């Protein structure tokens, strides 16, 4: 089997996506694609602009393509450029057309939507501590619009990681039988 399956770890702010992605990459002896926008935004000197959103879209795709050859059977993606669509619509009222055009052409095999059951962790790059439920609903709506294969992952501590591994194992066993 030469095809690499792409598993995206997505969700609202402060749901443990980066930590989960690193954990899963270690568990499955593969690589995790980091969230490009985190480093990009950390280097911004002003407010995020429309062009910054476009840059983050291109950066996330390039990072993923660059790391894909290092993947072992699966590629764990710490978020996707769907985040650019969601943030652009929230901040600017619409999303860049190139992002909208690319969404159906750039699918992921399986998504883990991390639940908002973790306590909020303050971070200078996080903006909406009071809108977590709102963004959870947005993620559901966006994944459903893509007809995405996804599961919500809940739990605290090791239970959260164990729950993610269980659903990935179930998915992998279904896809790799035969």
HELIX and SHEET records of a PDB file:
HELIX    1   1 UNK A   17  UNK A   27  1                                  11    
HELIX    2   2 UNK A   36  UNK A   42  1                                   7    
HELIX    3   3 UNK A   50  UNK A   68  1                                  19    
HELIX    4   4 UNK A   82  UNK A   92  1                                  11    
HELIX    5   5 UNK A   97  UNK A  103  1                                   7    
HELIX    6   6 UNK A  132  UNK A  145  1                                  14    
HELIX    7   7 UNK A  158  UNK A  176  1                                  19    
SHEET    1   A 5 UNK A  31  UNK A  33  0                                        
SHEET    2   A 5 UNK A  74  UNK A  78  1                                        
SHEET    3   A 5 UNK A   5  UNK A  10  1                                        
SHEET    4   A 5 UNK A 110  UNK A 114  1                                        
SHEET    5   A 5 UNK A 150  UNK A 153  1                                        
END                                                                             
